[in-house]
Amino acid sequence: MKRVIKSGCLILVLFLGYHGYAQRLPEAGSQLERSLVALTELEAEFGNNSSRLVPALTEMADLYRGEGRFADAYRVLDRATQVVRVSEGLYTRSQIPLVRMKVENYADWSDWDSAREQLEHLFWLHRKKSDRVDGSLIADLMALNDLHLRGISEDNNEFQTFHFRRAASVNWLALGAAEKLWGTTDPRLVPIIYSLIKHHHLQAVAVEQGGKTGWELRQIVPGADLVRERDDMRRYFYMTGLGLLDQLRSIQLAQAPFDLEGAAMANLYTADWHLLFNEEDAALTAYKRSYEELSYAGRQSDELDQFFATPSVLPLPDFYGSLAAASTFRQGAQIGMSELHSLNRHDTADEADHAQLFYAEWGPSFPYTSSPDPVTHMLGAVRNATLFSFDISGVMEITRFISRKQVRTVAQPLNINLVQPSPVSPEFREQMIARLEQLQFRPRLNAGHPVEASATLIYLSAARNQ
């Protein structure tokens, strides 16, 4: 990929060209053309280095990105950065949104080498040039966290561990800053804490999958040959996640009056966490307790029965502190599911009795889990997804083949049928069923006890969505 030439002369020539072009477009039709005209007018009125140009330049960068003109987007972002430096100084917090846009533009451009350079510069700006702790700093740190999460799924596999570690570090910094600014029981901590919980699940999945990233995440010191045992690392992630979930619950109970429903929902997520780490007995106890607590908080049995009648793919993308909030998210997903079902014609006789679920692999570089962010907005654009019909078990007693030890399992996929595409080769069918069997589900609950459910699931492969 050709790198952009950072020449002041070139920029001057290009924008003088734009000036002449804009003068020939007094009635410019497209939004980009109108932005060029507006920029030229601002330059004529305030000069080429006025900070008043920055909003117009960033708007143009967004328009260029929308058209896939990433070199042009970079050029105007670079000019906006230079304008800010001339106006305010070499390194200031006001540059942070511009650097972040550069990272996003490079990522869209598939130039992750340049994106990583800008990410490191962004991290340095946060640590060295943030002279006060405020809401903007916390929001900026969480935005940087999101960029590193994108890097995990899109950057070269060689740099996954870098993105994993840096994302977690930034998230912890955001939590520390938020606790210092707002206190340890402020509800605004909840999304920051839940983001950290998801980080620990993602790293546990990476360790379980093995390979270079799994090995590096187990290193006692980055770059060292000594590594912790895989089970020890998963136990660390599990216990740390439990501590963060306890913190979530404590925040709900610290409100005035007590948020009993929020505390019960935190316990429901704790049950899910136990299940994600195959701690079935602890999960069963927590599911029962969360049901009882929700009832004690004033939720009626018909509300609870309706909510828990539908299983979910774990982990959920966000923490929902009430049945109403969780139900609203589910309804939005169901609308998207209806759109997708209309695009993927199939025939399941008893579809009305099936819970409708959706799962999208995170990205081509890390397809082993769903995106940390909700992906239901992608549904309407999906054409080539795999459709499954299957059952999700309640509690089952099984006997291990080798040890002959009897254990309990919860929410296992059974009687899997690949509905679409059809027909398929036996190899493809085997591969896709193996992928489905790796997913983990919150079971259907009856009075807090897992029971069997039927489901259809649309599985979107990252490779197909590139």
Beta strands, then each sheet from edge to edge (+ up, - down):
strand 1: 312-313
strand 2: 355-363
strand 3: 366-370
strand 4: 386-392
strand 5: 395-399
strand 6: 406-410
strand 7: 413-420
strand 8: 441-442
strand 9: 444-446
strand 10: 449-451
strand 11: 453-460
sheet 1: 1+ 8-
sheet 2: 3+ 2- 11- 4+ 7-
sheet 3: 5+ 6-
sheet 4: 9+ 10-
end
